[in-house]
Amino acid sequence: MFEIQTAQMLNQSKQGNFVFEPVDNVCNVQIFDELKMETCGEMVARLNQIIGQLPAKPIFNTSAKIISPYDISPDTFVFDVAIDSSGGQFIAYKAIASMFALAKSKGAIIRTHNIGQAVSCASMLAIQGTPGYRIMSEFAYNMIHYGDSSARGNREFELETATRNKVKDRAQIFSVYERYTKLTEKEMDKFKTVESSGTLFANQCLVKHLCDWILTNNGNLIGRKR
């Protein structure tokens, strides 16, 4: 089975980030490696190509009641994104997040599934799936991204510029959590302790809207109580 899947991969990178050939309006995406442009560039380019071929459709209505993340009309295109990544570069995250936004603008659903860990920038990708279609395995965890606090430069003006950019990045990061979750900035700072290091487990993520469903080990789906 693995050999068949490998043959269907659209990018033959040796890294763990892959895009598979779309089948029946479903395109499987695997983000299993560190997020760097050298490990994600080919994947982003292929996603852009696939999305570019999609017909324009109305943006998916996320306010409708969703009884299951798998209850989707067959004529709706779905990107099935499995995530098990320790994060990486902010620039790589932004490239992938831009592809998510572009796909949504064409009426596609981004169904994310945190199967193990979604750390740092990968945390942000996991929460940016289409609301109602963000799944998390029972024993997976999400580690909040706080941004790189270090600023580098050889001259004073370089350090000042780097520091300003870090502040802007931090604001962008918080805006993503503010838009897609119920986490406040105060709560994010609260989780940034030696004990938790910003780590939230599946039950916490469900309550705080970092995911919409928990997939238990026996195959049951647990949603938020309405």
Secondary structure in CASP SS format (residue, H / E / C, confidence):
PFRMAT SS
TARGET T0000
AUTHOR 0000-0000-0000
METHOD secondary structure of the structure
MODEL  1
M C 1.00
F H 1.00
E H 1.00
I H 1.00
Q H 1.00
T H 1.00
A H 1.00
Q H 1.00
M E 1.00
L C 1.00
N C 1.00
Q C 1.00
S C 1.00
K C 1.00
Q C 1.00
G C 1.00
N E 1.00
F E 1.00
V E 1.00
F E 1.00
E C 1.00
P C 1.00
V E 1.00
D C 1.00
N C 1.00
V E 1.00
C E 1.00
N E 1.00
V E 1.00
Q E 1.00
I E 1.00
F C 1.00
D C 1.00
E C 1.00
L E 1.00
K C 1.00
M H 1.00
E H 1.00
T H 1.00
C H 1.00
G H 1.00
E H 1.00
M H 1.00
V H 1.00
A H 1.00
R H 1.00
L H 1.00
N H 1.00
Q H 1.00
I H 1.00
I H 1.00
G H 1.00
Q C 1.00
L C 1.00
P C 1.00
A C 1.00
K C 1.00
P C 1.00
I C 1.00
F C 1.00
N C 1.00
T C 1.00
S C 1.00
A C 1.00
K C 1.00
I C 1.00
I C 1.00
S C 1.00
P C 1.00
Y C 1.00
D C 1.00
I C 1.00
S C 1.00
P C 1.00
D C 1.00
T C 1.00
F C 1.00
V E 1.00
F E 1.00
D E 1.00
V E 1.00
A E 1.00
I E 1.00
D E 1.00
S E 1.00
S C 1.00
G C 1.00
G E 1.00
Q C 1.00
F H 1.00
I H 1.00
A H 1.00
Y H 1.00
K H 1.00
A H 1.00
I H 1.00
A H 1.00
S H 1.00
M H 1.00
F H 1.00
A H 1.00
L H 1.00
A H 1.00
K H 1.00
S H 1.00
K C 1.00
G C 1.00
A C 1.00
I E 1.00
I E 1.00
R E 1.00
T E 1.00
H E 1.00
N E 1.00
I E 1.00
G E 1.00
Q E 1.00
A E 1.00
V E 1.00
S C 1.00
C H 1.00
A H 1.00
S H 1.00
M H 1.00
L H 1.00
A H 1.00
I H 1.00
Q C 1.00
G C 1.00
T C 1.00
P C 1.00
G C 1.00
Y C 1.00
R E 1.00
I E 1.00
M E 1.00
S E 1.00
E C 1.00
F C 1.00
A C 1.00
Y E 1.00
N E 1.00
M E 1.00
I C 1.00
H C 1.00
Y C 1.00
G C 1.00
D C 1.00
S C 1.00
S C 1.00
A C 1.00
R C 1.00
G C 1.00
N C 1.00
R C 1.00
E H 1.00
F H 1.00
E H 1.00
L H 1.00
E H 1.00
T H 1.00
A H 1.00
T H 1.00
R H 1.00
N H 1.00
K H 1.00
V H 1.00
K H 1.00
D H 1.00
R H 1.00
A H 1.00
Q H 1.00
I H 1.00
F H 1.00
S H 1.00
V H 1.00
Y H 1.00
E H 1.00
R H 1.00
Y H 1.00
T C 1.00
K C 1.00
L C 1.00
T C 1.00
E H 1.00
K H 1.00
E H 1.00
M H 1.00
D H 1.00
K H 1.00
F H 1.00
K C 1.00
T C 1.00
V C 1.00
E C 1.00
S C 1.00
S C 1.00
G C 1.00
T E 1.00
L E 1.00
F E 1.00
A H 1.00
N H 1.00
Q H 1.00
C H 1.00
L H 1.00
V H 1.00
K C 1.00
H C 1.00
L C 1.00
C C 1.00
D C 1.00
W E 1.00
I E 1.00
L E 1.00
T C 1.00
N C 1.00
N C 1.00
G C 1.00
N C 1.00
L E 1.00
I E 1.00
G E 1.00
R C 1.00
K C 1.00
R C 1.00
END
